[in-house]
Amino acid sequence: MESTELEKLYQLYAKELLFYALSFTKNKSDAEELVSDAFYQLSMQETFPSHIKFWLFHVVKNKFIDQERKK
């Protein structure tokens, strides 16, 4: 994936993902970390997931669940 495509996707979805992550974490820095992790995982994909927005939200939710299990 090219960085310009990733930047466009970040501009489209980052704010919405941040609010979604905040609903779980109740902490801005933790929410920002979840969003950052989701976009990092997206950047590591060889091809685009078929529904990128849904995929990003799914990654944020699963990362949060994984963090809670570790606690």
Buried (B, 14 or more C-beta within 10 A) or exposed (E): EEEEEBEEBBEEBBEEBBEBBBEBBEEEEBBBBBBBBBBEBBBEEEEEBEEBEEBBBEBBBBBBEEBEEEE
